[in-house]
Amino acid sequence: MASQITTPLDLRDMTTTDKLSTEGWAWNNETKTLTLDGLDLASSTEKGIIMPSLVSSKIILVPGSVNKITTSDGNDRADNRGIQAAGDLAIVGEGKLDIIAAKGSSSIGIEVRETLKIGIADG
């Protein structure tokens, strides 16, 4: 199982990074694809994952994986977001994704400003 991480994944300016074996995620900057395989993200801020702005991006859930995103900055007035995307976002795969956006002035699991597509596997 991957180690828990406590800082948000801000992918807006991130280069290609592979932390699948240690933290449960990998980012391909060229294809704007985030792969999750056992991510345990417990962000101490109001954001969990921040996708690149104004582009189409994708999150792949590896089959059989369990991925968890929790946000909590301890401020009841914060705008909590598990995943935030300013462009199109597709979420596909056969893994599990649990998002807990802590209580705040607005708490949203997935916020997408353009189009959200979710591919659900049969069964």
C-alpha positions as CSV (number, residue, x, y, z in Angstrom):
1,M,0.0,0.0,0.0
2,A,1.2,3.5,-0.8
3,S,2.2,6.0,1.9
4,Q,-0.3,8.6,2.9
5,I,0.5,12.1,1.6
6,T,-0.7,15.3,3.2
7,T,0.0,18.0,0.7
8,P,-2.4,18.7,-2.3
9,L,-1.4,17.4,-5.7
10,D,-1.2,20.6,-7.7
11,L,-0.7,19.5,-11.3
12,R,-1.0,22.9,-13.0
13,D,2.8,23.3,-13.4
14,M,4.0,19.8,-12.6
15,T,6.3,17.9,-14.9
16,T,5.8,14.2,-15.6
17,T,6.2,12.4,-12.3
18,D,5.9,8.7,-11.3
19,K,5.2,8.0,-7.6
20,L,2.9,5.0,-8.2
21,S,4.9,2.6,-6.1
22,T,5.5,5.0,-3.2
23,E,2.5,7.4,-3.1
24,G,-0.1,5.7,-5.4
25,W,-0.1,8.2,-8.2
26,A,1.6,9.1,-11.5
27,W,1.3,12.2,-13.7
28,N,1.9,12.3,-17.4
29,N,2.2,16.0,-18.3
30,E,2.2,15.4,-22.1
31,T,-1.1,13.6,-22.1
32,K,-2.5,15.4,-19.0
33,T,-3.3,12.0,-17.4
34,L,-3.2,11.2,-13.7
35,T,-3.1,7.5,-12.8
36,L,-4.2,6.5,-9.3
37,D,-3.3,3.1,-7.8
38,G,-3.8,3.2,-4.0
39,L,-3.6,7.0,-3.4
40,D,-4.2,8.0,0.2
41,L,-4.3,11.8,0.1
42,A,-5.3,13.5,3.4
43,S,-4.8,17.2,2.6
44,S,-4.6,19.6,5.4
45,T,-5.8,22.4,3.1
46,E,-9.1,23.0,1.3
47,K,-7.9,21.3,-2.0
48,G,-7.0,17.7,-2.7
49,I,-6.1,17.5,-6.4
50,I,-5.8,20.5,-8.7
51,M,-5.9,19.6,-12.4
52,P,-4.3,21.8,-15.0
53,S,-6.3,24.9,-16.1
54,L,-8.2,25.2,-19.4
55,V,-7.1,21.8,-20.9
56,S,-8.8,18.4,-21.1
57,S,-7.3,16.0,-18.6
58,K,-8.0,12.4,-17.4
59,I,-7.8,10.4,-14.2
60,I,-7.4,6.7,-14.6
61,L,-8.3,4.4,-11.7
62,V,-6.2,1.2,-11.9
63,P,-8.3,-1.9,-11.7
64,G,-8.7,-3.2,-8.1
65,S,-7.2,0.0,-6.6
66,V,-8.8,1.9,-3.7
67,N,-8.1,5.6,-3.8
68,K,-9.0,8.1,-1.1
69,I,-9.0,11.9,-1.1
70,T,-9.8,13.9,2.1
71,T,-9.6,17.6,2.5
72,S,-9.8,19.5,5.8
73,D,-8.2,22.8,6.6
74,G,-10.1,23.3,9.9
75,N,-11.9,26.4,8.7
76,D,-15.7,26.2,8.5
77,R,-15.6,29.0,5.9
78,A,-13.3,27.3,3.5
79,D,-14.4,26.1,0.0
80,N,-13.3,22.5,0.1
81,R,-12.7,20.6,-3.1
82,G,-11.6,17.0,-3.4
83,I,-10.7,17.4,-7.1
84,Q,-10.8,20.7,-8.9
85,A,-10.6,21.1,-12.7
86,A,-10.9,24.3,-14.7
87,G,-11.1,22.4,-18.0
88,D,-12.7,19.1,-19.1
89,L,-12.1,16.1,-16.9
90,A,-12.7,12.4,-17.6
91,I,-12.5,9.8,-14.8
92,V,-12.2,6.2,-16.1
93,G,-11.1,2.8,-14.9
94,E,-12.2,0.0,-12.6
95,G,-10.7,1.2,-9.4
96,K,-12.5,2.8,-6.4
97,L,-12.4,6.6,-5.6
98,D,-13.6,7.9,-2.3
99,I,-13.7,11.7,-1.8
100,I,-14.5,13.4,1.5
101,A,-14.5,17.2,1.3
102,A,-14.7,18.5,4.8
103,K,-17.4,20.8,6.1
104,G,-17.0,24.4,4.9
105,S,-19.0,27.2,3.2
106,S,-19.1,24.9,0.2
107,S,-17.9,21.3,0.1
108,I,-17.6,19.7,-3.3
109,G,-16.2,16.3,-4.1
110,I,-15.5,17.0,-7.8
111,E,-15.6,20.5,-9.2
112,V,-15.3,20.8,-13.0
113,R,-15.8,24.1,-14.8
114,E,-16.4,22.5,-18.3
115,T,-17.4,18.9,-19.0
116,L,-17.1,15.9,-16.6
117,K,-17.2,12.4,-18.0
118,I,-17.2,9.3,-15.8
119,G,-16.7,5.9,-17.3
120,I,-18.2,3.2,-15.1
121,A,-17.2,-0.4,-15.6
122,D,-19.8,-3.1,-16.0
123,G,-20.6,-5.2,-12.9
